[in-house]
Amino acid sequence: MPNGIFKISKPMNEPELTYTPGSQERDELKKHLARLGKSEVEIPLVIGSRKIYTGRTAKCVIPHRKDCVIGTFHMAGENEVQEAIKAALAARREWESMPWEHRAAIFLKAAEIIAGPGRSTLNAGTMLCQSKTAHQAEIDVVCELADMLRFNTYFMNEIYAEQPISARGSWNRMEYRPLEGFVLAVTPFNFTSIAGNLPTSAAIAGNVVLWKPASSAVYSSYQVMQVLQEAGLPPGVINFIPGPGNIIGEGTFSHPWFAGLHFTGSTATFQSMWLSVAKNLPNYRSYPKLVGETGGKDFVFAHPSAAIEPLVTALVRGAFEFQGQKCSAASRAYIPCSIWPEVKKRLIEEVNSIKMGDVEDFTNFMGAVIDAGAYQSIKSYIDYAKQSGQAEVICGGGCDDTVGYFVQPTVIVTTNPHFKTMVEEIFGPVLTIYVYPDES
Protein backbone atom coordinates (compact mmCIF):
# COMPACT_ATOMS: atom_id res chain seq x y z
CA MET A 1 0.00 0.00 0.00
CA PRO A 2 1.44 3.44 -0.90
CA ASN A 3 2.86 5.30 2.08
CA GLY A 4 4.12 8.44 0.37
CA ILE A 5 3.02 11.87 1.58
CA PHE A 6 2.11 13.53 -1.69
CA LYS A 7 2.17 17.23 -2.46
CA ILE A 8 0.90 19.02 -5.56
CA SER A 9 3.16 21.83 -6.74
CA LYS A 10 1.59 25.27 -6.77
CA PRO A 11 0.19 25.80 -10.28
CA MET A 12 1.01 28.65 -12.62
CA ASN A 13 -1.73 30.33 -14.62
CA GLU A 14 -2.07 28.87 -18.11
CA PRO A 15 -0.47 31.34 -20.58
CA GLU A 16 -2.86 32.81 -23.13
CA LEU A 17 -2.11 32.30 -26.82
CA THR A 18 -2.54 35.39 -28.99
CA TYR A 19 -3.81 33.96 -32.30
CA THR A 20 -2.03 36.68 -34.24
CA PRO A 21 -2.16 36.60 -38.07
CA GLY A 22 0.12 33.88 -39.45
CA SER A 23 0.56 32.13 -36.08
CA GLN A 24 0.41 28.35 -35.87
CA GLU A 25 -2.36 28.44 -33.27
CA ARG A 26 -4.51 30.67 -35.48
CA ASP A 27 -4.16 28.38 -38.48
CA GLU A 28 -4.94 25.36 -36.31
CA LEU A 29 -8.01 27.03 -34.81
CA LYS A 30 -9.36 27.98 -38.23
CA LYS A 31 -9.12 24.34 -39.33
CA HIS A 32 -11.17 23.19 -36.34
CA LEU A 33 -13.72 25.98 -36.83
CA ALA A 34 -14.22 24.86 -40.42
CA ARG A 35 -14.49 21.20 -39.41
CA LEU A 36 -16.94 21.68 -36.55
CA GLY A 37 -19.01 24.26 -38.41
CA LYS A 38 -19.71 21.82 -41.25
CA SER A 39 -20.71 18.84 -39.11
CA GLU A 40 -23.64 18.09 -36.84
CA VAL A 41 -23.10 15.88 -33.80
CA GLU A 42 -25.63 13.92 -31.80
CA ILE A 43 -25.21 14.47 -28.07
CA PRO A 44 -26.50 11.81 -25.67
CA LEU A 45 -27.01 11.77 -21.95
CA VAL A 46 -24.09 10.17 -20.14
CA ILE A 47 -25.36 8.13 -17.19
CA GLY A 48 -22.92 5.75 -15.56
CA SER A 49 -21.15 3.95 -18.39
CA ARG A 50 -24.04 4.38 -20.83
CA LYS A 51 -24.84 6.89 -23.54
CA ILE A 52 -28.60 7.37 -23.60
CA TYR A 53 -30.59 8.68 -26.56
CA THR A 54 -34.06 9.59 -25.31
CA GLY A 55 -35.56 10.81 -28.58
CA ARG A 56 -36.60 14.06 -26.89
CA THR A 57 -34.25 16.43 -28.64
CA ALA A 58 -33.31 20.08 -29.16
CA LYS A 59 -30.85 21.80 -31.48
CA CYS A 60 -27.44 23.38 -30.87
CA VAL A 61 -27.54 26.52 -33.02
CA ILE A 62 -24.69 28.91 -33.87
CA PRO A 63 -25.89 32.29 -32.49
CA HIS A 64 -24.24 34.36 -35.23
CA ARG A 65 -25.56 32.03 -37.96
CA LYS A 66 -28.87 30.98 -36.52
CA ASP A 67 -29.78 28.72 -39.45
CA CYS A 68 -26.64 26.64 -38.86
CA VAL A 69 -27.11 23.63 -36.57
CA ILE A 70 -23.97 22.00 -35.17
CA GLY A 71 -25.62 19.53 -32.84
CA THR A 72 -28.74 17.76 -31.64
CA PHE A 73 -28.90 16.91 -27.96
CA HIS A 74 -31.13 14.47 -26.16
CA MET A 75 -32.95 15.60 -23.04
CA ALA A 76 -33.51 13.81 -19.77
CA GLY A 77 -36.98 13.07 -18.45
CA GLU A 78 -38.13 11.87 -15.04
CA ASN A 79 -36.89 8.31 -15.60
CA GLU A 80 -33.44 9.40 -16.75
CA VAL A 81 -33.04 11.68 -13.73
CA GLN A 82 -33.71 8.74 -11.42
CA GLU A 83 -31.33 6.54 -13.42
CA ALA A 84 -28.63 9.20 -13.08
CA ILE A 85 -29.15 9.35 -9.32
CA LYS A 86 -28.85 5.56 -9.09
CA ALA A 87 -25.67 5.61 -11.18
CA ALA A 88 -24.15 8.34 -9.01
CA LEU A 89 -24.98 6.57 -5.77
CA ALA A 90 -23.62 3.28 -7.16
CA ALA A 91 -20.30 4.98 -7.92
CA ARG A 92 -20.18 6.85 -4.61
CA ARG A 93 -18.47 4.36 -2.30
CA GLU A 94 -15.62 3.52 -4.63
CA TRP A 95 -15.06 7.16 -5.63
CA GLU A 96 -15.00 8.57 -2.10
CA SER A 97 -12.66 5.80 -0.92
CA MET A 98 -10.22 6.34 -3.78
CA PRO A 99 -6.95 7.90 -2.53
CA TRP A 100 -7.17 11.64 -3.03
CA GLU A 101 -4.02 11.75 -5.14
CA HIS A 102 -5.59 9.32 -7.62
CA ARG A 103 -8.66 11.55 -7.91
CA ALA A 104 -6.41 14.58 -8.33
CA ALA A 105 -4.44 12.90 -11.11
CA ILE A 106 -7.57 12.54 -13.25
CA PHE A 107 -8.37 16.25 -13.16
CA LEU A 108 -4.76 17.30 -13.60
CA LYS A 109 -4.65 15.12 -16.70
CA ALA A 110 -7.86 16.77 -17.93
CA ALA A 111 -6.17 20.16 -17.54
CA GLU A 112 -3.24 18.96 -19.65
CA ILE A 113 -5.60 17.78 -22.39
CA ILE A 114 -7.43 21.11 -22.37
CA ALA A 115 -4.23 23.15 -22.56
CA GLY A 116 -2.59 20.75 -25.01
CA PRO A 117 -4.08 18.48 -27.69
CA GLY A 118 -7.69 19.51 -27.02
CA ARG A 119 -7.06 23.26 -27.09
CA SER A 120 -8.11 24.10 -30.64
CA THR A 121 -11.17 21.83 -30.63
CA LEU A 122 -12.44 23.25 -27.34
CA ASN A 123 -11.83 26.83 -28.43
CA ALA A 124 -13.62 26.25 -31.73
CA GLY A 125 -16.55 24.61 -29.96
CA THR A 126 -17.02 27.52 -27.57
CA MET A 127 -16.65 30.07 -30.38
CA LEU A 128 -19.38 28.39 -32.41
CA CYS A 129 -21.67 27.47 -29.53
CA GLN A 130 -21.55 30.77 -27.63
CA SER A 131 -20.42 33.22 -30.34
CA LYS A 132 -17.20 34.06 -28.52
CA THR A 133 -14.21 35.61 -30.22
CA ALA A 134 -10.97 33.63 -30.27
CA HIS A 135 -9.66 35.75 -27.39
CA GLN A 136 -12.79 35.30 -25.27
CA ALA A 137 -12.83 31.55 -25.91
CA GLU A 138 -9.12 31.18 -25.15
CA ILE A 139 -9.33 32.90 -21.77
CA ASP A 140 -12.46 30.91 -20.92
CA VAL A 141 -12.46 27.27 -21.93
CA VAL A 142 -8.68 26.86 -22.04
CA CYS A 143 -6.94 29.19 -19.60
CA GLU A 144 -9.62 29.52 -16.94
CA LEU A 145 -10.84 25.94 -16.99
CA ALA A 146 -7.31 24.53 -16.91
CA ASP A 147 -6.52 26.91 -14.04
CA MET A 148 -9.63 25.84 -12.15
CA LEU A 149 -8.78 22.16 -12.42
CA ARG A 150 -5.17 22.70 -11.39
CA PHE A 151 -5.81 25.14 -8.56
CA ASN A 152 -8.77 23.16 -7.22
CA THR A 153 -6.65 20.03 -6.88
CA TYR A 154 -3.82 22.08 -5.37
CA PHE A 155 -6.07 23.67 -2.74
CA MET A 156 -7.69 20.31 -1.99
CA ASN A 157 -4.18 19.11 -1.15
CA GLU A 158 -3.60 22.21 1.01
CA ILE A 159 -6.87 21.71 2.90
CA TYR A 160 -6.17 18.03 3.57
CA ALA A 161 -2.66 18.86 4.79
CA GLU A 162 -3.79 21.53 7.25
CA GLN A 163 -4.10 19.78 10.60
CA PRO A 164 -4.96 20.91 14.14
CA ILE A 165 -2.32 21.45 16.81
CA SER A 166 -1.81 18.57 19.21
CA ALA A 167 -1.04 18.96 22.90
CA ARG A 168 1.59 16.76 24.53
CA GLY A 169 0.30 13.25 24.95
CA SER A 170 -2.37 13.56 22.27
CA TRP A 171 -2.56 13.49 18.50
CA ASN A 172 -5.34 15.49 16.92
CA ARG A 173 -6.15 14.56 13.35
CA MET A 174 -8.73 15.85 10.92
CA GLU A 175 -10.12 14.17 7.82
CA TYR A 176 -12.61 15.51 5.32
CA ARG A 177 -15.32 13.33 3.89
CA PRO A 178 -17.60 13.93 0.90
CA LEU A 179 -21.26 14.80 1.29
CA GLU A 180 -23.65 11.97 2.10
CA GLY A 181 -25.43 11.67 -1.22
CA PHE A 182 -25.12 13.34 -4.61
CA VAL A 183 -24.51 16.91 -5.78
CA LEU A 184 -26.52 18.62 -8.51
CA ALA A 185 -24.45 21.00 -10.67
CA VAL A 186 -26.53 23.48 -12.69
CA THR A 187 -24.29 25.43 -15.03
CA PRO A 188 -24.66 28.61 -17.14
CA PHE A 189 -24.20 29.29 -20.85
CA ASN A 190 -21.77 32.19 -20.67
CA PHE A 191 -18.59 30.47 -19.48
CA THR A 192 -17.54 26.99 -20.51
CA SER A 193 -15.00 27.18 -17.68
CA ILE A 194 -17.76 27.62 -15.10
CA ALA A 195 -19.75 24.85 -16.77
CA GLY A 196 -16.74 22.59 -16.27
CA ASN A 197 -15.85 23.86 -12.81
CA LEU A 198 -19.17 23.36 -11.04
CA PRO A 199 -19.35 19.57 -11.45
CA THR A 200 -15.60 18.93 -11.25
CA SER A 201 -14.90 20.92 -8.09
CA ALA A 202 -17.43 18.76 -6.25
CA ALA A 203 -16.04 15.58 -7.81
CA ILE A 204 -12.43 16.48 -6.95
CA ALA A 205 -13.44 16.42 -3.29
CA GLY A 206 -14.87 12.92 -3.63
CA ASN A 207 -18.50 13.71 -4.39
CA VAL A 208 -20.67 12.19 -7.12
CA VAL A 209 -22.50 14.60 -9.37
CA LEU A 210 -25.46 15.11 -11.68
CA TRP A 211 -24.57 17.80 -14.23
CA LYS A 212 -27.34 19.81 -15.89
CA PRO A 213 -25.77 22.14 -18.49
CA ALA A 214 -27.51 25.22 -19.88
CA SER A 215 -29.58 24.27 -22.92
CA SER A 216 -27.86 26.92 -25.05
CA ALA A 217 -24.39 25.57 -24.19
CA VAL A 218 -24.84 21.80 -24.28
CA TYR A 219 -22.43 21.53 -27.22
CA SER A 220 -19.40 23.02 -25.46
CA SER A 221 -20.32 21.39 -22.15
CA TYR A 222 -20.37 17.97 -23.78
CA GLN A 223 -16.90 18.63 -25.16
CA VAL A 224 -15.73 19.13 -21.56
CA MET A 225 -17.47 15.91 -20.50
CA GLN A 226 -15.60 14.06 -23.24
CA VAL A 227 -12.29 15.45 -21.98
CA LEU A 228 -13.07 14.22 -18.47
CA GLN A 229 -13.83 10.75 -19.80
CA GLU A 230 -10.60 10.76 -21.79
CA ALA A 231 -8.71 11.72 -18.63
CA GLY A 232 -10.00 8.60 -16.88
CA LEU A 233 -13.03 9.77 -14.89
CA PRO A 234 -14.82 6.61 -13.69
CA PRO A 235 -18.41 6.03 -14.88
CA GLY A 236 -21.11 7.45 -12.63
CA VAL A 237 -18.95 10.05 -10.90
CA ILE A 238 -20.30 12.84 -13.13
CA ASN A 239 -23.55 12.12 -14.97
CA PHE A 240 -24.33 14.45 -17.88
CA ILE A 241 -28.06 15.14 -18.12
CA PRO A 242 -29.22 18.03 -20.30
CA GLY A 243 -32.93 18.68 -20.00
CA PRO A 244 -35.71 20.92 -18.69
CA GLY A 245 -34.84 22.58 -15.41
CA ASN A 246 -38.21 21.87 -13.80
CA ILE A 247 -38.02 18.13 -14.48
CA ILE A 248 -34.44 17.77 -13.29
CA GLY A 249 -35.09 20.00 -10.28
CA GLU A 250 -38.18 18.09 -9.18
CA GLY A 251 -36.44 14.75 -9.52
CA THR A 252 -33.36 15.76 -7.56
CA PHE A 253 -34.69 18.09 -4.86
CA SER A 254 -37.29 15.54 -3.77
CA HIS A 255 -34.76 12.71 -3.46
CA PRO A 256 -33.64 11.73 0.07
CA TRP A 257 -30.00 11.42 -1.05
CA PHE A 258 -29.82 14.98 -2.40
CA ALA A 259 -26.81 16.42 -0.58
CA GLY A 260 -25.68 19.55 -2.39
CA LEU A 261 -26.27 22.09 -5.13
CA HIS A 262 -23.59 23.94 -7.11
CA PHE A 263 -25.23 26.65 -9.19
CA THR A 264 -24.51 29.64 -11.39
CA GLY A 265 -27.42 31.49 -12.96
CA SER A 266 -30.16 33.98 -12.26
CA THR A 267 -31.08 35.20 -8.80
CA ALA A 268 -34.73 34.25 -9.32
CA THR A 269 -33.83 30.68 -10.25
CA PHE A 270 -31.55 30.25 -7.24
CA GLN A 271 -34.23 31.61 -4.91
CA SER A 272 -36.70 29.13 -6.37
CA MET A 273 -34.22 26.32 -5.74
CA TRP A 274 -33.78 27.39 -2.12
CA LEU A 275 -37.55 27.24 -1.66
CA SER A 276 -37.73 23.77 -3.19
CA VAL A 277 -34.96 22.50 -0.93
CA ALA A 278 -36.59 24.08 2.13
CA LYS A 279 -39.88 22.34 1.41
CA ASN A 280 -38.12 18.98 1.23
CA LEU A 281 -35.89 19.33 4.30
CA PRO A 282 -37.75 16.67 6.32
CA ASN A 283 -37.12 14.14 3.55
CA TYR A 284 -33.33 14.45 3.36
CA ARG A 285 -30.82 12.17 5.07
CA SER A 286 -28.72 15.23 5.96
CA TYR A 287 -28.79 18.99 5.52
CA PRO A 288 -27.87 19.82 1.90
CA LYS A 289 -25.14 22.34 1.13
CA LEU A 290 -26.18 24.99 -1.39
CA VAL A 291 -23.53 27.07 -3.17
CA GLY A 292 -24.67 29.59 -5.76
CA GLU A 293 -23.41 32.55 -7.74
CA THR A 294 -26.15 34.68 -9.26
CA GLY A 295 -26.56 37.82 -11.35
CA GLY A 296 -25.30 41.31 -10.76
CA LYS A 297 -25.45 44.89 -11.95
CA ASP A 298 -21.79 45.88 -12.02
CA PHE A 299 -20.93 49.55 -12.17
CA VAL A 300 -18.17 52.02 -12.91
CA PHE A 301 -18.00 55.11 -10.69
CA ALA A 302 -15.76 57.83 -12.09
CA HIS A 303 -14.17 60.53 -9.93
CA PRO A 304 -13.74 64.05 -11.39
CA SER A 305 -9.97 63.41 -11.41
CA ALA A 306 -10.32 60.31 -13.61
CA ALA A 307 -8.08 60.06 -16.68
CA ILE A 308 -10.33 60.06 -19.74
CA GLU A 309 -8.65 57.42 -21.93
CA PRO A 310 -8.38 54.65 -19.32
CA LEU A 311 -11.94 55.40 -18.21
CA VAL A 312 -13.34 55.09 -21.72
CA THR A 313 -11.36 51.90 -22.31
CA ALA A 314 -12.74 50.42 -19.08
CA LEU A 315 -16.29 51.33 -20.09
CA VAL A 316 -16.00 49.87 -23.58
CA ARG A 317 -14.26 46.64 -22.63
CA GLY A 318 -16.26 46.18 -19.46
CA ALA A 319 -19.61 46.68 -21.15
CA PHE A 320 -19.16 45.07 -24.54
CA GLU A 321 -16.68 42.18 -24.39
CA PHE A 322 -18.62 38.96 -25.05
CA GLN A 323 -21.65 41.13 -25.81
CA GLY A 324 -22.00 42.09 -22.13
CA GLN A 325 -23.09 38.57 -21.20
CA LYS A 326 -21.19 38.44 -17.93
CA CYS A 327 -22.45 39.09 -14.41
CA SER A 328 -19.31 41.22 -14.04
CA ALA A 329 -20.06 43.31 -17.13
CA ALA A 330 -20.04 47.10 -16.72
CA SER A 331 -23.77 47.58 -17.08
CA ARG A 332 -24.06 51.07 -15.54
CA ALA A 333 -21.76 54.01 -14.95
CA TYR A 334 -21.75 57.21 -12.92
CA ILE A 335 -19.80 60.00 -14.61
CA PRO A 336 -19.24 63.51 -13.13
CA CYS A 337 -20.53 66.52 -15.08
CA SER A 338 -17.09 68.12 -15.30
CA ILE A 339 -15.58 65.38 -17.47
CA TRP A 340 -18.73 64.11 -19.17
CA PRO A 341 -18.40 66.14 -22.44
CA GLU A 342 -14.95 64.68 -23.15
CA VAL A 343 -15.94 61.19 -21.96
CA LYS A 344 -19.04 61.29 -24.17
CA LYS A 345 -17.05 62.34 -27.24
CA ARG A 346 -14.41 59.62 -26.83
CA LEU A 347 -16.94 56.98 -25.81
CA ILE A 348 -19.08 57.50 -28.90
CA GLU A 349 -15.98 57.37 -31.10
CA GLU A 350 -14.81 54.11 -29.53
CA VAL A 351 -18.22 52.41 -29.54
CA ASN A 352 -18.86 53.38 -33.16
CA SER A 353 -15.53 51.80 -34.11
CA ILE A 354 -16.45 48.38 -32.70
CA LYS A 355 -16.72 45.63 -35.31
CA MET A 356 -19.50 43.11 -34.79
CA GLY A 357 -20.22 39.96 -36.76
CA ASP A 358 -19.21 36.34 -37.31
CA VAL A 359 -16.54 35.40 -34.76
CA GLU A 360 -14.69 33.41 -37.40
CA ASP A 361 -13.63 36.82 -38.71
CA PHE A 362 -10.84 37.46 -36.22
CA THR A 363 -11.10 41.23 -36.69
CA ASN A 364 -14.54 41.33 -35.04
CA PHE A 365 -14.67 42.49 -31.43
CA MET A 366 -18.23 41.28 -30.81
CA GLY A 367 -20.38 38.34 -31.89
CA ALA A 368 -24.08 37.64 -31.40
CA VAL A 369 -26.02 37.24 -28.17
CA ILE A 370 -26.75 33.67 -27.15
CA ASP A 371 -30.27 32.98 -28.46
CA ALA A 372 -33.66 34.35 -29.51
CA GLY A 373 -34.88 34.75 -25.93
CA ALA A 374 -31.87 36.84 -24.95
CA TYR A 375 -32.17 38.88 -28.14
CA GLN A 376 -35.81 39.78 -27.49
CA SER A 377 -35.16 40.58 -23.83
CA ILE A 378 -32.24 42.91 -24.59
CA LYS A 379 -34.16 44.56 -27.44
CA SER A 380 -37.07 45.27 -25.10
CA TYR A 381 -34.79 47.23 -22.74
CA ILE A 382 -33.39 49.28 -25.62
CA ASP A 383 -36.89 49.97 -26.96
CA TYR A 384 -38.01 51.04 -23.49
CA ALA A 385 -35.15 53.53 -23.28
CA LYS A 386 -35.91 54.90 -26.75
CA GLN A 387 -39.51 55.58 -25.76
CA SER A 388 -38.75 57.07 -22.34
CA GLY A 389 -38.56 60.77 -21.59
CA GLN A 390 -35.88 60.02 -18.96
CA ALA A 391 -33.33 58.46 -21.30
CA GLU A 392 -31.50 58.96 -24.58
CA VAL A 393 -29.69 56.38 -26.69
CA ILE A 394 -26.50 58.21 -27.70
CA CYS A 395 -25.00 55.39 -29.79
CA GLY A 396 -25.96 51.94 -30.97
CA GLY A 397 -29.48 50.76 -30.27
CA GLY A 398 -29.85 48.67 -33.42
CA CYS A 399 -30.97 45.04 -33.34
CA ASP A 400 -31.02 42.61 -36.26
CA ASP A 401 -31.84 38.90 -36.12
CA THR A 402 -31.90 38.30 -39.87
CA VAL A 403 -28.71 36.22 -39.89
CA GLY A 404 -27.89 35.90 -36.21
CA TYR A 405 -28.89 37.44 -32.89
CA PHE A 406 -27.00 40.71 -33.25
CA VAL A 407 -27.44 43.66 -30.88
CA GLN A 408 -25.31 46.74 -31.44
CA PRO A 409 -23.20 48.00 -28.53
CA THR A 410 -25.58 50.51 -26.99
CA VAL A 411 -25.02 53.46 -24.66
CA ILE A 412 -27.97 55.03 -22.86
CA VAL A 413 -27.81 58.26 -20.86
CA THR A 414 -30.49 58.77 -18.22
CA THR A 415 -31.51 61.62 -15.94
CA ASN A 416 -32.83 59.15 -13.37
CA PRO A 417 -30.29 57.16 -11.32
CA HIS A 418 -33.05 54.61 -10.66
CA PHE A 419 -34.03 54.22 -14.32
CA LYS A 420 -35.05 50.69 -15.39
CA THR A 421 -31.79 49.98 -17.24
CA MET A 422 -29.79 51.29 -14.26
CA VAL A 423 -31.26 48.81 -11.80
CA GLU A 424 -32.23 45.67 -13.74
CA GLU A 425 -29.73 43.16 -15.08
CA ILE A 426 -29.90 43.13 -18.89
CA PHE A 427 -27.14 40.63 -19.70
CA GLY A 428 -26.39 42.21 -23.04
CA PRO A 429 -24.29 44.93 -24.71
CA VAL A 430 -26.07 47.84 -23.05
CA LEU A 431 -24.36 50.46 -20.87
CA THR A 432 -26.47 53.05 -19.04
CA ILE A 433 -24.84 56.25 -17.78
CA TYR A 434 -26.01 58.68 -15.14
CA VAL A 435 -24.20 62.02 -15.17
CA TYR A 436 -23.95 63.35 -11.63
CA PRO A 437 -23.14 66.86 -10.35
CA ASP A 438 -19.54 67.03 -9.10
CA GLU A 439 -20.57 68.69 -5.86
CA SER A 440 -22.88 65.81 -4.93
N, C-alpha and C positions, 0 to 999 in steps of 0.2 A: 504494500500500500504506500502511495507517495507520502513522504514526510517533509517535503520542501515547504518553506515559507515564501510564498510567491508575492512578487510586487510588480505592478504595472508601471512602467515609466510614464512620467507626466507627458501628455500629448502636446504636440505643436499644432496650431491651426493649419488646416489644409490650404496650401497656397492656391490662389485664384489664377486660372489661365486667362489670357487676355483676348484670344480669338482675333488678333489683328490680321489685316489682309495679307494673304500669302503664308500665314502660319500653318503648321502641320495640324494643330488642333482644329483650326477653322475648316480646313479641307475635310478632315475626318468627320466633323459635325455635320457639314453639308451633305455628305454621303448618307449619314444615318437619317437626316431629315427627309431626304428624297426617298429612302427605302421605307421608312415608317409611314410617310404621307401617302404612299401609293398602295399600302396594304391595309386590310381590315382584320383585326384579330378577334377571336371569341374568348371572352373572359369568364371563367367559371367561378363558383364558390370554391374555396379550399377549406375542407373540414376534415381534420385528422389527416390521413394519408390519401384522401379521395378528392378528386375534382368533380364537382357536382354541377350539372347543367339542368336548371329547373324549367326552362322554357318560358319563364317570365322574364322578358328582356327589355333593355333600354339601350340607347345608342351613345357612343362616345363621339362627340362632334368637335371639330376644330373651331374655336370661337371666331377666329378671323376669316374662316372660310366655312360658313355654317352649313353649306351643302355637302361638305366633305366629312365622311364618317370613317374613323380610324379603328373603331371597335364596337362590339356588341357585348354587353355584360349581362349575366344572369343574376336575378335578384332572389334573395332569401325570403321564404315565407315562414309561417309559424313552425312548421315541422323542421325546417332546416335550422332555425334558431335553436330548437331543442336538441337537434343532432350535434350542433356546434358546442353546446354546453356539455353534452355527454362526452364528446371528444376531448374537450379541454380538461374536464375532471378526470378522465381516464389517463391523461398524460401528466397530471399534476404531481403524483407521488414521485415518479421517476425524475421529473424535471427539478423539483425542489430539493431532492436529495443528491442531485448531481453536484460534484465539487464546483465551487464558484468559479475557479479558474478555467474549468472546461466550458461553463456557460459563457464566460467572458471571451474565450477564444473564438466562439462562433460569431459574436458581434464585431470583434476586432477584424476577423476575416471579411465580414460583410463590408466594413469600412474600406478595406483594401480593394475589394472588388469595385465599390462605388468610385473610389478615387483613381482606379487603374483601368482594367479592361472594360468595365461597364460604364465609364464616364460619358462617352459620346452618346450611347444609346439612351441613358437616363436623361441627359440634357435634352436630347431631341424629343423624347417623350413628353417632358414637362413643357417644352416650348410649344409643341403641337396641342397638348391637352389643355394647357392653361393660358396660352397666348403670351408666354414670357419671352423676353428678348434673351439672346445668348448670355448676356451678363447676368440678368436676373435669374435664369435657370442655373447657371454655374454657381452662383453664391448660395443658391437654395439647395437643390437636390444633391449636389456634389459636396461643396465645402461645408455647408451647415450640417447636412445629415451625417457626413463622415465625422465631423467634429462631435456631434451629439453622441454617436456610437462610441467613439474613443473616450471622450470625457466622462460619459456615463459609466463605462466600465472602470475607468480610473478612479472616479469618486466612490463607486461601490467598493473598490479595494480599500480606499481611505477610510470609509465608514466602518467596514469590517475590522480594520486594523486598530481603530481607536477603542481602547479598552479602559475600564475604570481603574482607579488607584486601589491598591490592596494594602491593608494594614499588616503589620507583622503577625505572622501566624495564620493568615488567611490569604486566599487567592480568589479575587473577584474576577469573574469572566462574563462577557456579554456576547450573545449570539442573536442574529436577526433571522427571523423566519418570514416566509412569504405570507400573504393573506390567506385566510381559510376559505377558499372558493375560487371564483374566476373574476377577472377584471374585464370590463367593457371599455374599449377605446373607440371613441367617436371623433373622427378627424375631419379637418376643414379642407376646402378646395385650394386655398391660396398659397400654401407652402407644402411642397412634397416632403420637405424635411420634417415638418411638424407631423404630417401624416405618418411618416416612418418612426418618428420619435415616440409618439404616444403609446403605441403597442409595445415597442421594443424596450423602452425604459422600464416598464412593468415586468417584462419577460426577463430582462437582465438580472433583476432582483429575485428571480425564481418563481414568478407568478405565471399563470396560464391566462390567455387572453382571447377575447372575441373582438375582432377589428371590423368596425363599420366605417368604410371610407365615404367621403362626400360623393354624391352621385355624379357631380360634374368633374370629379378627379379620380374616377375608378381606374382609368387607363394608367396614369403615372403611379398610382398606389399599387396596382398589381405588379408593375415593374419592380417596385421595392420588395414586394412579397416574393417575387421570383429570386431576387438577390439573396434574401434571407434563406430560402430553400437551398440555393447553391452553396451558401456558406455552411450548411450542415444543421440548420434548425430542425429539431425533431418534429415529427407530425403531431398535431394537436396542441402544441405550445402556443402558437398564434393561428387562429382560425379566421379566414378572410371571408366576410359575409356582407357584400353590398346588398342594399335593399331599403325599403321604406323605413323611416325612422320610427314611426308609430308601432309597426309590427315588431321590429327588433327591440325597441324599448319595452313594450309590454311583455315580451317573452323573457327578457333578462331581469327587469326590475321586480318581477313577481316571483322569481326563482329563489328558493331558500339559500342556495350557494352563491348568490350574488355578493361579491365582497368588495368591489371597488369600481369606480368610474374615472376614466382619464379623458378629458373633454376639451376641445377648443371649438368655439362657435359663438352663436349669438347669446346675448344676455337672457333673452326671453326663453330660449330653448333650455339653457342651463337651469333657470328658475323652475321650469316645468319638470325637469328631471329631478330636482331636489324635492318637489312636491310628490312625485311618484315614489321616490325612495322613502320619504317620510310616511306615506300611507301604508307602505309594506314593511315597516320596521318590525312589527311583531312576528313576521314570517321568516326573518333572516336568522341564520345560525350565529352571526356576529354583527357588529356594527360596521356597515360599509364605509370605506374611505372614498370621499369624493374630491377630486382635484380638477379644477376647471379654469380656463382662461377665456374671457369673453371679450366683447367689443369695447371700443373706446371712441373718444372724440378728441384726438391729439391736437395740440395747439402750438403756435409760435407766438411768443409775446416779445415784441421789439421795444427796446429802450430808445429814447431820443438820440443817444450817442451811438447807436448801431451803425456799423459800416454797411453801406448800401449793397455792394456787390455780393459779399458773403450772405447777407440776408436774403437777397433775391434768389441766389443759388439754393439756399436752404428751403425756401418756399417752393421753388419749382421741383427740385428733386424730392422733397418730402411729400408734396401733394400728388405728383404725377408719375413717379416710378411705379411700374406694374399697375398702371391705370388707377392708382389710389386704393387698390384692394388689399390694404394692410390695416390692422387695427392700430398700427403706429403711424399711419399716414398723417401728414399735416393737413387736417381737414378744415381748420379755422385759424385765423391770425388776427392779432391786435397790433395795429401800426399807429404810431403817434402822428398827429397832424403835421408836425414840423418837417418830417422826412417823407411824408406820404407822396407828394408830387413827384419826387425823384424815384421813389420805390415804384409807384404806379407806372411811370414811363418805362423803366427798365424791366419791370415784370411783364408788361404787355409785349415788349420786344422779345423777351425770352420765350414766353408762352407761344407767341405766334411763330416762333422759329422751330417749334417741336415737330418732328416728323412722326406720323402715326400710320400704321398699316401692317401688312403681313410681316411677322417677326422673322421670317426667312430672309427678308431684306435686312441685312445687318446694320444698315444706316438708320433704321427706324428706332426711335426712342420709346414709342408706345405701341402696344398691340390693341386687341379688342378686350372688352369686359367678358366675364366668364360665360354668360348664357342669356337667354331671352328674358328671364325673370329679372336678372340684375340690370339688364339694359332698360327695361320698362320702369323699374324702380328709380334708377338714377335720372332717367329722362323726366320723370314726374317731379323730382326736386328742382330740376333746371326750369321746367315749365312754370312751376309755382313761383320761382324767383322772378321770371320774366313778367309774370302777371301781377306781381306785388308792387305796391307803392312804396315799400320800405327797402327795396333792393334794386340793384342794377347789375346786369351781366356786362362786364367791361371787356371780356375776351372769351372766345370759345362759345359754348352753348349749343353747338350743332350735334345732332345725333343721326346716325344713318345705319340701318340694319339691312341694307340691300345685299351686301356681300358677307359681312360679318357684323358683330355687335360693337360698333364703333361709336364712342362718345368722345367728342373733342375735349381737350384739357380746358376747363372752365373756371373762370374767376368771377366771383360775385362780391359786390360791395354792398353792405347793408348799413342802415342808420340805426338798427335795433340790435343790441348785443345779444338779445334773446330770440333773434329771428330763427325760423324753423331750421334753416341749413346751418345755423351756428350751434344748435343744440342736439340735433338728431344725427346719428351715424348714417352716412350715405354709402360708404364703401365703393366709391368711384372717383373719377378724376375731377373732383369739384372742390375748390378752395373758396371759403367765404371769409371776407375781411371786414373787420369793424375798425374804423379810424377813430381813435380816441383823442380827446384834448390833452396836450402835454401836461397841463397843470393838474389833471385829475389823477 
